[in-house]
Every structure is written in C-alpha cells, then in structure tokens.
Amino acid sequence: MIIREAAAKDAEALKVLYFEHLTKYPPQEEQNMAVWKKLLAEYENDNYNYILIAEENGEVVSSVQMSIIRSMTHNVRPFAVIENVVTHADHRQKGYASALLQKASDIAKAFHCYKISLETGSNKESTLNFYRQNGFAIDEKHSCLKRLD
C-alpha cells in the first residue's frame, strides 16, 4: 500500500471513487476533468488542504480529504476538518481508510492542531463504528449543515 497526496493524474480515479462509492446522488452533468486536474494541481502546492489517497498495485482504492483551519482560539492553534472518506467497494475492510486517517492525523499533529473534526453523511452503525475504532467520538459535538445549492 502506498499512501500519498493526490496529483492531477488521479482525477479520473477520484471521480470514480466519489461518484460510484461515496455519494448516493452523483451529479448528472458531465464533469470537466480539466477543472478537476487544475484543482488537484493547486492542492499539490497548498500546505493547508490535502486529498490523500491509498494506492494498491497502481490503483487508487481509497481517499480522504482534509483541511487545516487556522484559528485564534486554543492558544492560536489550528484544527483540521476531514470529509469525503471513501474506499472502493471491492477494497473495503483492508485497512486503507484507517491508514489514510492515520496519515491525516499525523499531518494534523505536525501542524499542532488541537482537534480533528470529521463529517460523515452516513448513519450506518458499521460506518460509525469504523470511525470510533479510528479514535473519533460520535455525538460529542453537534454539526449543523446549511446547503447552498
């Protein structure tokens, strides 16, 4: 298993992960992959935003997105936010997402983050247990969502 930051070359693989294995409601419109590649290239030079991927035998099998948010609280320590945790259905329960969450935690610790907040749209007990097993407390805080689309 190789854990690394996503690059522009991973755009198509990420599209498959996101639209076939993450969301129940993928967009119906065609995706402009040039825009995806440009964004991924920007991420490569951004020290505060990460798309991490797990690769096995040259195939992207899992991904996690994390942002480091600078903060004026907690002695001016930042915090991290994780979203879009996804593993290809054929590769689940093999440790890929756990390895990515560990890598994300390592990055957050290097920034001296005081916490990591993880958002999930899943209410499945197996998913929530997975996050518990990876050190995340469920329902410790409330998450409020306002959709803008």
Phi, psi and omega per residue, in radians:
M1 nan 2.335 3.059
I2 -1.994 2.221 3.045
I3 -1.862 2.217 -3.128
R4 -2.710 2.959 3.034
E5 -1.351 2.494 3.119
A6 -1.163 2.627 3.106
A7 -2.210 2.967 -3.126
A8 -0.931 -0.607 -3.121
K9 -1.133 -0.237 -3.100
D10 -1.622 0.066 -3.035
A11 -0.976 -0.872 -3.105
E12 -1.107 -0.736 -3.139
A13 -1.120 -0.694 3.100
L14 -1.168 -0.663 3.095
K15 -1.025 -0.775 3.107
V16 -1.079 -0.840 3.133
L17 -1.018 -0.868 -3.074
Y18 -1.155 -0.809 -2.988
F19 -1.518 -0.416 -3.126
E20 -1.833 -0.318 -3.033
H21 -2.266 -0.050 -3.105
L22 -1.993 -0.987 -3.011
T23 -1.763 2.538 3.050
K24 -1.398 -0.302 -3.035
Y25 -2.234 1.239 3.127
P26 -1.162 2.662 3.126
P27 -1.086 2.527 -3.135
Q28 -1.486 -0.428 -3.117
E29 -1.335 2.667 3.096
E30 -1.123 2.444 3.141
Q31 -1.566 2.405 3.075
N32 -1.490 1.714 -3.043
M33 -1.185 -0.376 3.055
A34 -1.122 -0.650 3.102
V35 -1.181 -0.740 3.094
W36 -1.027 -0.824 -3.117
K37 -1.113 -0.686 3.115
K38 -1.108 -0.773 3.130
L39 -1.103 -0.759 3.111
L40 -1.096 -0.665 3.085
A41 -1.118 -0.665 3.095
E42 -1.143 -0.685 3.108
Y43 -1.054 -0.609 -3.118
E44 -1.061 -0.461 -3.120
N45 -1.871 0.238 -3.075
D46 -1.936 2.029 -3.105
N47 -1.373 -0.091 -3.064
Y48 -1.985 -0.109 -3.137
N49 -2.297 2.344 -3.035
Y50 -2.365 2.406 2.825
I51 -2.070 1.939 -3.131
L52 -1.714 2.506 3.104
I53 -2.270 2.654 2.979
A54 -1.894 2.310 -3.089
E55 -2.126 2.386 3.076
E56 -2.322 2.137 -3.120
N57 0.913 0.716 3.100
G58 1.400 0.018 -3.121
E59 -1.873 2.311 3.047
V60 -1.323 2.038 -3.037
V61 -1.984 -0.256 -3.096
S62 -2.762 2.718 -3.125
S63 -2.665 2.659 3.069
V64 -2.442 2.402 3.064
Q65 -1.925 2.334 -3.140
M66 -2.446 2.455 3.032
S67 -2.147 2.458 3.040
I68 -1.707 2.162 -3.097
I69 -1.921 2.068 3.082
R70 -1.246 2.506 -3.019
S71 -2.423 2.640 3.078
M72 -1.571 -0.139 -3.114
T73 -1.689 3.092 3.112
H74 0.895 0.894 -3.133
N75 1.007 0.703 3.107
V76 1.017 0.700 3.083
R77 -1.742 2.466 3.129
P78 -1.340 2.992 2.976
F79 -2.310 2.875 -3.119
A80 -2.051 2.602 3.073
V81 -2.191 2.246 3.117
I82 -1.965 2.376 3.061
E83 -2.489 3.026 3.006
N84 0.928 0.882 3.026
V85 -1.431 2.080 -3.062
V86 -2.583 2.459 3.030
T87 -2.286 2.390 3.072
H88 -0.941 2.382 -3.066
A89 -0.959 -0.582 -3.131
D90 -1.312 -0.138 -3.044
H91 -2.162 0.286 -3.110
R92 -1.323 2.743 3.118
Q93 1.075 0.609 3.082
K94 -2.099 0.117 3.058
G95 1.616 0.030 -3.096
Y96 -1.131 -0.913 -3.107
A97 -1.138 -0.647 3.088
S98 -1.085 -0.729 3.111
A99 -1.119 -0.683 3.105
L100 -1.162 -0.724 3.106
L101 -1.126 -0.622 3.080
Q102 -1.149 -0.754 3.100
K103 -1.084 -0.748 3.099
A104 -1.066 -0.736 3.100
S105 -1.081 -0.720 3.116
D106 -1.071 -0.737 3.110
I107 -1.116 -0.797 3.141
A108 -1.056 -0.717 3.107
K109 -1.119 -0.674 3.127
A110 -1.099 -0.499 3.075
F111 -1.510 -0.020 -3.102
H112 1.106 0.598 3.080
C113 -1.074 2.513 3.113
Y114 -1.555 -0.250 3.096
K115 -2.827 2.852 2.953
I116 -2.150 2.211 3.055
S117 -1.803 2.278 -3.125
L118 -2.081 2.251 3.113
E119 -1.842 2.365 3.030
T120 -2.395 2.500 3.067
G121 -1.612 0.002 -3.079
S122 -1.587 2.414 3.005
N123 -1.872 0.086 -3.116
K124 -1.158 2.295 -3.114
E125 -1.053 -0.615 3.125
S126 -1.117 -0.673 3.106
T127 -1.187 -0.798 3.134
L128 -1.104 -0.675 3.080
N129 -1.117 -0.660 3.079
F130 -1.011 -0.799 3.133
Y131 -1.156 -0.689 3.070
R132 -1.036 -0.779 -3.136
Q133 -1.098 -0.379 3.128
N134 -1.746 0.298 2.978
G135 1.614 0.142 -3.124
F136 -1.695 2.305 3.073
A137 -1.478 2.355 3.121
I138 -1.655 2.371 3.065
D139 1.153 0.424 3.050
E140 -1.322 -0.560 3.084
K141 -2.284 2.926 3.096
H142 -1.768 2.418 3.066
S143 -1.886 2.271 3.108
C144 -2.003 2.410 -3.037
L145 -2.191 2.313 3.010
K146 -2.192 1.932 3.132
R147 -1.333 2.411 -3.096
L148 -1.918 0.159 3.124
D149 -1.997 nan nan
